């Protein structure tokens, strides 16, 4: 049981270090694009929720 847990933990650690080596800091343009798309997505989902609450009459 302990041996299996240590093996899984070791495997997880190796996966994390592999991902960490691949990571890079996004450029300013990339970050701004991601922020804009995320903000639009949040607004759209909020608006849909607002419309649903109006349609159901629970506003």
TATAVEN-V136602 format. One record per helix or strand of 3 or more residues. SS is the DSSP state (h for helix, s for strand). FROM is the first residue (numbers start at 0). LEN is the number of residues. If there is no record, write none. Layout:
# TATAVEN-V136602
ss=SS from=FROM len=LEN
ss=SS from=FROM len=LEN
This chain:
# TATAVEN-V136602
ss=h from=1 len=21
ss=h from=27 len=29
